[in-house]
Amino acid sequence: MTARDHVQAAAALPAEPGEAAPVRLLAIRVRTEPDEVAAFLRETGGLGTGDFVPLTFPFRWLTLPAIRGLILQLSGGEGFLPVHEAQSFAYERSLRTDDDYLLDVAFQTAEKPPRLILKMAVSTVQGEICAHLETVLRIVRLTPETPS
Amino acid sequence: MTEAGKGTLLPDWPKVGDEIGARNFGPFEPAALIRYAAVSGDDNPLHLDPAAAKAAGLAGLPVHGMLMLSCFEPVIMGWRRDLFITRLSAKFLRPVLAGEGIRVLGRVLRSQGDAKPELILRLTARGAGDAIVILAEAAVQYKNATVPS
């Protein structure tokens, strides 16, 4: 399924009353590859290489091409950069290594100041919710470098 | 909400005000940011390209907020390994620049010890000059009584 397919699949979702409809990507399949989990553990605070998925590991799925592309597009494209302002994780069950999961991601823009808010649900392929993530990105306009 | 110790099932359940031992992380050198970018996929040029950092008004490369937030889980697990973190919420208040480190510490804000043992923890990461750079709150539960894996 491509990013366009995901967006089209979401097109029929209703908006919340009084709000612009968020853009959604649905049913993105991901996997907790053991070598990727181990590499992540090595670089993030010394929890060792135990057989578990660290709490913040799902954040890396926001960098998948389908999701990253929308983040960059909704951030304003060239000349703007998203800056991480806040992050939350809420777990209903642990993730296991070497297992498949599905992601649903909603993207909501806000103004004054410009922000992009992502809400991601991680579920098993059987549809059981494992975790919810919320990411708040402040959109920063880059200033051209002045000659020194 | 009931304090642990009053008819508690877990005699050693932490109490309000108990401190979570501080732990230092870093300094995060530019090479560490490159490695984190590789394992996390977060290769935002802000963290890797001095020109992008400068254009964003920063004096140096900012350390990924998520790299620093990832340090909170080992601090909690190093304190007590019988806990499952059910929630972690954080605000990134100030940038930490490459070459600097952080000190993560916390304390118990609320404690419930009866039927469903749960703690609410206030956690902070402090950077240069002891300034708070990340302000966070976590909810943790007794691992053997709660969330299935």
Boltz contact constraints between the chains, C-beta under 6 A:
constraints:
  - contact:
      token1: [A, 39]
      token2: [B, 39]
      max_distance: 6.0
  - contact:
      token1: [A, 40]
      token2: [B, 39]
      max_distance: 6.0
  - contact:
      token1: [A, 43]
      token2: [B, 35]
      max_distance: 6.0
  - contact:
      token1: [A, 43]
      token2: [B, 36]
      max_distance: 6.0
  - contact:
      token1: [A, 43]
      token2: [B, 39]
      max_distance: 6.0
  - contact:
      token1: [A, 44]
      token2: [B, 70]
      max_distance: 6.0
  - contact:
      token1: [A, 45]
      token2: [B, 70]
      max_distance: 6.0
  - contact:
      token1: [A, 45]
      token2: [B, 71]
      max_distance: 6.0
  - contact:
      token1: [A, 45]
      token2: [B, 74]
      max_distance: 6.0
  - contact:
      token1: [A, 46]
      token2: [B, 74]
      max_distance: 6.0
  - contact:
      token1: [A, 47]
      token2: [B, 74]
      max_distance: 6.0
  - contact:
      token1: [A, 54]
      token2: [B, 73]
      max_distance: 6.0
  - contact:
      token1: [A, 55]
      token2: [B, 73]
      max_distance: 6.0
  - contact:
      token1: [A, 55]
      token2: [B, 85]
      max_distance: 6.0
  - contact:
      token1: [A, 56]
      token2: [B, 66]
      max_distance: 6.0
  - contact:
      token1: [A, 56]
      token2: [B, 69]
      max_distance: 6.0
  - contact:
      token1: [A, 56]
      token2: [B, 70]
      max_distance: 6.0
  - contact:
      token1: [A, 59]
      token2: [B, 66]
      max_distance: 6.0
  - contact:
      token1: [A, 60]
      token2: [B, 40]
      max_distance: 6.0
  - contact:
      token1: [A, 60]
      token2: [B, 41]
      max_distance: 6.0
  - contact:
      token1: [A, 63]
      token2: [B, 41]
      max_distance: 6.0
  - contact:
      token1: [A, 63]
      token2: [B, 42]
      max_distance: 6.0
  - contact:
      token1: [A, 81]
      token2: [B, 46]
      max_distance: 6.0
  - contact:
      token1: [A, 84]
      token2: [B, 65]
      max_distance: 6.0
  - contact:
      token1: [A, 84]
      token2: [B, 92]
      max_distance: 6.0
  - contact:
      token1: [A, 86]
      token2: [B, 91]
      max_distance: 6.0
  - contact:
      token1: [A, 87]
      token2: [B, 90]
      max_distance: 6.0
  - contact:
      token1: [A, 88]
      token2: [B, 89]
      max_distance: 6.0
  - contact:
      token1: [A, 89]
      token2: [B, 88]
      max_distance: 6.0
  - contact:
      token1: [A, 90]
      token2: [B, 87]
      max_distance: 6.0
  - contact:
      token1: [A, 91]
      token2: [B, 86]
      max_distance: 6.0
  - contact:
      token1: [A, 93]
      token2: [B, 147]
      max_distance: 6.0
  - contact:
      token1: [A, 93]
      token2: [B, 148]
      max_distance: 6.0
  - contact:
      token1: [A, 94]
      token2: [B, 149]
      max_distance: 6.0
  - contact:
      token1: [A, 140]
      token2: [B, 56]
      max_distance: 6.0
  - contact:
      token1: [A, 142]
      token2: [B, 55]
      max_distance: 6.0
  - contact:
      token1: [A, 143]
      token2: [B, 55]
      max_distance: 6.0
